[in-house]
């Protein structure tokens, strides 16, 4: 009877206490969040640096709409808005279109590519800066789609004015 009393006492004393499996679940959740954040950053940098690579090709580069449409890291919303902006600009200025690159939100760009400047992990806005031009910053908006991080905004595409970098 004394053994049953002690076992019952131990059972009630352990109720509500964290178990090893709970702690490992918390650790894996934290680690999973870090991996997700790393993938968000990696995809944003892959996107913008592959666009830099395309632009650096000069005469062999493909157009911005064609490039975006072939890029697997952009959302359909990004592609649609880019085409709408470009079409609208050519209606207004048939020979010039936009007077700046819509992805860079500028006429020039850091030709060595970009690196992370900051991340707002609550809104998933990333600010990147030029590797060889650290004062050149650019805002990228990421969204999670089917467990993959995609670019939904960059430069003037789907980026609200208050999130764009002043030039």
Secondary structure in CASP SS format (residue, H / E / C, confidence):
PFRMAT SS
TARGET T0000
AUTHOR 0000-0000-0000
METHOD secondary structure of the structure
MODEL  1
X C 1.00
X H 1.00
X H 1.00
X H 1.00
X H 1.00
X H 1.00
X H 1.00
X H 1.00
X H 1.00
X H 1.00
X H 1.00
X H 1.00
X H 1.00
X H 1.00
X C 1.00
X C 1.00
X C 1.00
X C 1.00
X C 1.00
X H 1.00
X H 1.00
X H 1.00
X H 1.00
X H 1.00
X H 1.00
X H 1.00
X H 1.00
X H 1.00
X H 1.00
X H 1.00
X H 1.00
X H 1.00
X H 1.00
X H 1.00
X H 1.00
X H 1.00
X H 1.00
X H 1.00
X H 1.00
X H 1.00
X H 1.00
X H 1.00
X H 1.00
X H 1.00
X H 1.00
X H 1.00
X H 1.00
X H 1.00
X H 1.00
X H 1.00
X H 1.00
X H 1.00
X H 1.00
X H 1.00
X H 1.00
X H 1.00
X C 1.00
X H 1.00
X H 1.00
X H 1.00
X C 1.00
X C 1.00
X C 1.00
X H 1.00
X H 1.00
X H 1.00
X H 1.00
X H 1.00
X H 1.00
X H 1.00
X C 1.00
X C 1.00
X C 1.00
X E 1.00
X C 1.00
X H 1.00
X H 1.00
X H 1.00
X H 1.00
X H 1.00
X H 1.00
X H 1.00
X H 1.00
X H 1.00
X H 1.00
X H 1.00
X H 1.00
X H 1.00
X H 1.00
X H 1.00
X H 1.00
X H 1.00
X C 1.00
X C 1.00
X C 1.00
X C 1.00
X C 1.00
X C 1.00
X C 1.00
X C 1.00
X E 1.00
X C 1.00
X C 1.00
X C 1.00
X C 1.00
X E 1.00
X C 1.00
X C 1.00
X C 1.00
X C 1.00
X C 1.00
X C 1.00
X C 1.00
X E 1.00
X E 1.00
X E 1.00
X E 1.00
X E 1.00
X E 1.00
X E 1.00
X C 1.00
X C 1.00
X C 1.00
X C 1.00
X E 1.00
X E 1.00
X E 1.00
X E 1.00
X E 1.00
X E 1.00
X C 1.00
X C 1.00
X C 1.00
X C 1.00
X C 1.00
X C 1.00
X E 1.00
X E 1.00
X E 1.00
X E 1.00
X E 1.00
X E 1.00
X E 1.00
X E 1.00
X E 1.00
X C 1.00
X C 1.00
X E 1.00
X E 1.00
X E 1.00
X E 1.00
X E 1.00
X E 1.00
X E 1.00
X C 1.00
X C 1.00
X E 1.00
X C 1.00
X C 1.00
X C 1.00
X C 1.00
X C 1.00
X C 1.00
X C 1.00
X C 1.00
X C 1.00
X C 1.00
END
